[in-house]
Amino acid sequence: MSLVPFPKHNNTICRNPAAAIAAESGLHQRGILDAEGFANAWNAIRGWPGYGATPLRSLPGLAKAVGVGEIWFKDESSRFGLKSFKALGGGYAVLQRVVREITHATGAQPTSSEVFSGRYGSLVATRTVTCATDGNHGRSVAWAARLVGCQCVIFVHEGVTAARRAAIEALGATVEVLPGTYDDAVRHAAKKAKLHDWWLVSDTSYDGYVDVPRDVMQGYRVMVEEAVLALPEGRIPTHTFVQVGVGALAAAVCAHLWEKWGAGRPRFLTVESDNAACLQRSIAAGRPTPVAGNLDTLMAGLACGEVSILAWKILRSGVDAALTVSDEQVIACMRILARGTDGDPPITSGESGAAGLAGLLTSLNDRHIGDLAGLQRDSRVLLFGTEGATDEGLYRSLIGAGDTAFAASTAGPTPRDQLTDESPPSATKVVPT
Ligand SMILES: Cc1ncc(COP(=O)(O)O)c(C=O)c1O
């Protein structure tokens, strides 16, 4: 049995009092992400060039080592060559925007392949698509803009790494760097779009801007459906830990699992960086509540201070509990995944992609959080590894540095075995609601 080393941290958890109400009514997702919209995304995206379902990896070695029944890890590191699930959302929303334009101009309802074929090139070639990004969303929008043949301008905040900016530029987009945070860049992109009559394809929603972000979320559901279809017959997960930036991903997962399994769905836990926990804060307050400051975290995709209002409509009652994790804990998870445990396949996961696993290991290393999460020895956990090495240099430096600390870890008790009744809550803070 392997020891799985996991750094201690003053993690916080907020149990959602509204979750019990939702479990009975199912109200939290009705009418927000409808089945028809999802069917459209499912049919369109599966016809795109290069489409293939990403693998759902079973990790029995890790599950045994940490003391749960099963762990499934949906590995998005190869999605469309862009290395993140975001290709599904931004890409689909760009396509939908273009289809609407073509329908408006010609009355036709083109399929994806007709749009990609260039048949409507003259209608879109002079148009510009734009968005703010902390890396992955902008890359997916730039990729789709190139596929459909329009111009693209992407706004990034100063914290986005040079490698992530270069990946967007390599797809033909113009990248503009702005001071401030992701949320500042979102506002700037909206202003520029209005000024220049550009198509704004944002992954976050706010008052008066929900239709495009809804398409983004419908696209994300393709990943969730693939995972559901790949699960072994009759093995519904008991828990899922989903990482949160603005919450669109988590809301898409939550809505989809609700639609599939209703009240029999897995317990739904969200995971944020402790420096950018806007969803946890909102759940504690019972309404969308921003986080100020520089949102400093290695988990670039999660460095968001404001929850998407459309996502909030689902998450406000769909989340059972909201956790925070540290950068150090996420790096530990990236290394665990890269090495593979007791014969599990090695997996390349970027910083934001490993946050769900960090949420699980936090819960298993802290009795109080584990109890709130309701984890048992036979729990079946579904995780979404939402990105691969989206900044390869950074990935290598994080995986390589200090790896010797892990080399000695070949035997010992599981984190759960190590807990006693006196074990921490020491460092746990429960966020009051
Ligand atoms: C790899 C990755 N995972 C998770 C997320 C979080 O998604 P959301 O902002 O919809 O909560 C992001 C957001 O950019 C991301 O890039």
The ligand as an SDF file (V2000), in Angstrom:
LIG
                    3D

 16 16  0  0  0  0  0  0  0  0999 V2000
   -8.2870   24.0240  -16.8290 C   0  0  0  0  0  0  0  0  0  0  0  0
   -9.4240   24.7250  -16.2190 C   0  0  0  0  0  0  0  0  0  0  0  0
  -10.1460   24.0790  -15.3010 N   0  0  0  0  0  0  0  0  0  0  0  0
  -11.1940   24.6590  -14.7050 C   0  0  0  0  0  0  0  0  0  0  0  0
  -11.5710   25.9530  -15.0230 C   0  0  0  0  0  0  0  0  0  0  0  0
  -12.7340   26.5720  -14.3100 C   0  0  0  0  0  0  0  0  0  0  0  0
  -13.8180   26.8010  -15.1540 O   0  0  0  0  0  0  0  0  0  0  0  0
  -14.8840   27.9360  -14.7800 P   0  0  0  0  0  0  0  0  0  0  0  0
  -14.1930   29.2430  -14.9360 O   0  0  0  0  0  0  0  0  0  0  0  0
  -15.9920   27.7320  -15.7120 O   0  0  0  0  0  0  0  0  0  0  0  0
  -15.2710   27.6930  -13.3460 O   0  0  0  0  0  0  0  0  0  0  0  0
  -10.8410   26.6650  -15.9810 C   0  0  0  0  0  0  0  0  0  0  0  0
  -11.1930   28.0260  -16.3530 C   0  0  0  0  0  0  0  0  0  0  0  0
  -10.5310   28.6960  -17.1170 O   0  0  0  0  0  0  0  0  0  0  0  0
   -9.7370   26.0320  -16.5940 C   0  0  0  0  0  0  0  0  0  0  0  0
   -9.0010   26.6580  -17.5100 O   0  0  0  0  0  0  0  0  0  0  0  0
  1  2  1  0
  2  3  1  0
  2 15  2  0
  3  4  2  0
  4  5  1  0
  5  6  1  0
  5 12  2  0
  6  7  1  0
  7  8  1  0
  8  9  2  0
  8 10  1  0
  8 11  1  0
 12 13  1  0
 12 15  1  0
 13 14  2  0
 15 16  1  0
M  END
$$$$
